[in-house]
């Protein structure tokens, strides 16, 4: 088995969970650290005011070999709360009569929703595993609408409704 490390804090983000909550292979830790730094900088954080990131151990077998990590919080809120905020903004967009108002609501939520921004940063900047015959190993509450694998089952979507899961 490959040696295990933990995901470390970067210049613009701080891992607030204990190291035991974020065990990873060196390859996974390096990928997460790279993506988290890009995300934090793009979201306007820096070393004077870093964003917080919270990991928790996963429940599925591949976590035992530390090929996957689960992010449960960013910026002091849980991923499930970020998703609920996203859904409330989507509802405001659906009920807005003016197309400019809908566009403004969407732009504002994309700017302030750190959960969505983190998911998109992982999708854009991350190089996640894709075992033969399986989808890219990036799942979270935005998977069905944002991808990278939009055909996620209801069971898988429910299992990832409150965290972002990625594997390398």
C-alpha positions as CSV (number, residue, x, y, z in Angstrom):
1,X,0.0,0.0,0.0
2,X,1.2,3.5,-0.8
3,X,2.2,5.7,2.1
4,X,-0.4,8.1,3.5
5,X,0.0,11.8,4.2
6,X,-2.6,14.4,5.0
7,X,-3.8,17.4,3.0
8,X,-1.9,20.4,4.2
9,X,-2.9,24.0,4.5
10,X,-1.8,26.4,1.7
11,X,-1.0,30.0,1.5
12,X,-4.6,31.1,0.7
13,X,-6.6,28.3,2.5
14,X,-6.5,26.6,5.9
15,X,-7.4,23.0,6.5
16,X,-9.3,23.3,9.8
17,X,-10.0,19.6,10.4
18,X,-7.4,17.4,12.2
19,X,-4.9,15.7,10.0
20,X,-6.5,12.3,10.7
21,X,-9.7,13.6,8.9
22,X,-7.8,14.1,5.6
23,X,-5.6,11.2,5.0
24,X,-4.5,10.8,1.4
25,X,-2.0,9.3,-0.9
26,X,0.8,11.7,-1.8
27,X,-0.7,12.1,-5.3
28,X,-4.2,12.9,-4.0
29,X,-2.9,15.3,-1.4
30,X,-0.8,17.1,-4.0
31,X,-3.7,17.4,-6.4
32,X,-6.1,18.7,-3.7
33,X,-3.5,21.2,-2.5
34,X,-3.0,22.5,-6.0
35,X,-6.8,22.8,-6.7
36,X,-7.5,24.3,-3.2
37,X,-4.9,27.0,-3.8
38,X,-6.3,27.9,-7.2
39,X,-9.8,28.0,-5.8
40,X,-8.9,30.2,-2.9
41,X,-7.0,32.7,-5.0
42,X,-9.7,32.9,-7.7
43,X,-12.3,33.5,-4.9
44,X,-10.2,36.4,-3.5
45,X,-8.5,34.8,-0.5
46,X,-4.9,35.2,0.4
47,X,-2.4,34.5,3.1
48,X,-3.7,37.4,5.3
49,X,-7.3,36.2,5.0
50,X,-7.4,32.5,4.0
51,X,-10.5,30.5,3.4
52,X,-11.2,27.5,5.6
53,X,-11.7,23.9,4.3
54,X,-13.0,21.0,6.3
55,X,-12.4,17.3,5.5
56,X,-14.1,14.3,7.1
57,X,-13.2,10.7,6.5
58,X,-15.3,8.8,4.0
59,X,-17.4,5.8,4.5
60,X,-16.6,3.7,1.4
61,X,-13.9,1.1,1.1
62,X,-11.5,3.0,-1.1
63,X,-11.0,5.6,1.6
64,X,-9.1,2.9,3.5
65,X,-6.3,3.2,1.0
66,X,-6.7,7.0,1.0
67,X,-7.3,7.3,-2.7
68,X,-10.4,9.6,-2.0
69,X,-11.1,12.6,0.1
70,X,-14.4,14.2,1.2
71,X,-14.7,17.9,1.7
72,X,-17.6,18.8,4.0
73,X,-17.1,22.5,4.5
74,X,-15.6,25.6,3.1
75,X,-15.6,29.2,4.4
76,X,-17.1,28.1,7.7
77,X,-20.3,26.6,6.2
78,X,-21.1,23.0,5.3
79,X,-21.3,22.0,1.6
80,X,-25.0,21.1,2.2
81,X,-25.7,24.7,3.4
82,X,-23.9,26.1,0.3
83,X,-26.1,23.9,-1.8
84,X,-29.3,25.1,0.0
85,X,-28.2,28.7,-0.7
86,X,-27.7,27.7,-4.3
87,X,-31.2,26.2,-4.5
88,X,-32.8,29.3,-2.9
89,X,-31.0,31.5,-5.5
90,X,-32.3,29.2,-8.3
91,X,-35.8,29.6,-7.0
92,X,-35.4,33.4,-7.0
93,X,-34.2,33.2,-10.6
94,X,-37.2,31.0,-11.6
95,X,-39.7,33.5,-10.1
96,X,-38.0,36.7,-11.4
97,X,-39.9,38.1,-14.4
98,X,-37.1,40.2,-15.8
99,X,-34.2,38.4,-17.6
100,X,-31.7,41.0,-16.4
101,X,-32.8,40.3,-12.8
102,X,-32.4,36.5,-13.3
103,X,-28.9,37.1,-14.8
104,X,-28.0,39.3,-11.8
105,X,-29.2,36.8,-9.3
106,X,-27.2,34.0,-11.1
107,X,-24.0,36.2,-11.3
108,X,-24.2,37.2,-7.6
109,X,-24.7,33.6,-6.4
110,X,-21.8,32.3,-8.6
111,X,-19.6,35.0,-7.0
112,X,-20.5,34.4,-3.4
113,X,-21.3,30.7,-3.2
114,X,-18.0,29.1,-2.0
115,X,-19.4,25.6,-2.2
116,X,-20.3,25.9,-5.8
117,X,-17.0,27.7,-6.6
118,X,-15.0,25.0,-4.9
119,X,-16.9,22.3,-6.9
120,X,-16.3,24.2,-10.2
121,X,-12.6,24.7,-9.3
122,X,-12.2,21.0,-8.7
123,X,-13.9,20.3,-12.0
124,X,-11.9,22.8,-14.0
125,X,-8.4,22.4,-12.4
126,X,-8.4,18.9,-10.9
127,X,-7.2,15.7,-12.6
128,X,-9.3,13.1,-10.9
129,X,-9.3,9.4,-11.4
130,X,-11.5,7.8,-14.0
131,X,-11.2,4.0,-13.7
132,X,-12.0,2.0,-16.8
133,X,-15.8,1.8,-17.2
134,X,-16.5,4.4,-14.4
135,X,-17.2,8.1,-14.4
136,X,-14.7,10.8,-13.4
137,X,-14.3,10.5,-9.6
138,X,-15.7,13.9,-8.7
139,X,-19.1,13.9,-7.0
140,X,-21.0,16.5,-5.0
141,X,-24.4,18.1,-4.7
142,X,-23.9,19.9,-8.0
143,X,-22.9,16.8,-10.1
144,X,-26.2,16.3,-11.9
145,X,-26.4,19.9,-13.1
146,X,-22.7,20.8,-13.4
147,X,-21.0,17.5,-14.3
148,X,-18.5,16.2,-15.0
149,X,-20.8,13.1,-15.0
150,X,-24.4,14.4,-15.1
151,X,-26.0,10.9,-15.2
152,X,-25.4,10.3,-11.5
153,X,-27.9,7.9,-9.9
154,X,-30.3,9.2,-7.2
155,X,-28.6,7.0,-4.7
156,X,-25.2,8.4,-5.5
157,X,-26.5,12.0,-5.5
158,X,-28.1,11.5,-2.1
159,X,-24.8,10.0,-0.8
160,X,-23.0,13.1,-1.9
161,X,-25.6,15.8,-1.0
162,X,-23.5,17.2,1.8
163,X,-19.9,16.9,0.7
164,X,-17.6,16.9,-2.3
165,X,-15.9,13.6,-3.0
166,X,-12.8,13.4,-5.2
167,X,-10.4,10.5,-5.9
168,X,-7.0,10.3,-7.6
